[in-house]
Amino acid sequence: MLIAIDASTISTQGGPRTYVLGLLDALFRVDLENDYIIFYNDPIHLGRYPRAREIVLPGKNPLARLWREHVLLPLTCRRERVDLLHCPKSAIPYFSPCPTVVTLHDLIPLRHPETEKFVAQLYWRLQIPIAARRSSFIITDSEHAREEIMADFRVAPERIKAIKLGFNPAMLENRNSVDGKAVRNRYGLPEGYILYVGTIQPRKNIDTLIEAYARLRSDRENLPRLVVVGRKGWLYARLFASIDRLGIADEVIFTGFVPDEDLPYIYDGASVFAYLSFFEGFGLPPLEAMACGIPVVTSNTTSLPEVVGDAGITVPPADTEQVAAALARILDDPELAVALGKRGKERSGLFSWDAAARQTLTIYRNIVQLTK
């Protein structure tokens, strides 16, 4: 088979980039049989996958992306005689010359449009229905997302599959403590902090974490610092205003974006990981924290319980009191922290990019066979 994959999300930051990199790296590990074309939207990525043919189809802003996805992508697939096209970010060509598989991570842009910028709302309002209705097969990240997609678009169960995501294998490696200390010093981090990893935007609900942290700080003298790792998304000004209002600006450290190679060392230095997102198609950061043996407090909503199972503490994401109580339980009970860390590490063994790639490859084969 000649399989084409639109890898344009490599040019972004966050979950979509992590997904496409994790999947592609694993496909080239587990599949020695098929040929691949990888489509980028920036020549800076050329040479990343030497085994594949790499083609640049420019288009980053919303209008250019529509031209790229609905004109350039299908024309190039026709010219190259592609057997199957996989679009890993919820958008496919309206007319495709070959079978298309789409990864529709979630329906958050449609069900909760307030979490997106206006231009993004318009883009996804057009693209997601096309992807759900016209693709040959849908891959999604969780059973929760699968149920929502089937309900909203009347997708037949046999045309959609939830495939668990994996995580960076480096999270499981034995790491040098001296190197870890050097990385954390570079970001000005103390030992034993409360950690959040993810984009700074309203959907991630960092506001409740800040409120819970301020409540804990009023009750105790030696509360660990709060570390927020991730790039600024949008509507983050009110978060910084809340920090100033609560008088905890000196206790909260913002690192900005952290490259993949530094992240395991950042997780290692945490006493507890907190992730209180309102809506998630999957939720990679809690999985990464579990793989590093860090106890997790996360939301009891959408897909996050599927990720953590019984290996973390789940709480209503908007309940400041319960969030504060869960953090306090772990900080005050070393035995519980160790038990949760061990349980999380064991649970992380259920997730791997190689397993996800093998399941995805099976879907490719089945779809191509059906169309012959």
Secondary structure, DSSP 4 states (H G I P E B T S, - for coil): -EEEEE-GGGGS-SHHHHHHHHHHHHHHHH--SSEEEEEESSGGGTTS-TTSEEEE----SHHHHHHIIIIIHHHHHHHHT-SEEEESSS---SS-SS-EEEE---SHHHH-GGGS-HHHHHHHHHHHHHHHHH-SEEEES-HHHHHHHHHHH---GGGEEE------GGGGS---HHHHHHHHHHTT--SSEEEEES-BSGGG-HHHHHHHHHHHHHH-S-PPPEEEES-B-SS-HHHHHHHHHHT-GGGEEEEE---TTTHHHHHHTEEEEEE--S--SS-HHHHHHHHTT--EEEESSTTHHHHHTTSSEEE-TT-HHHHHHHHHHHHH-HHHHHHHHHHHHHHHTT--HHHHHHHHHHHHHHHHHHH-
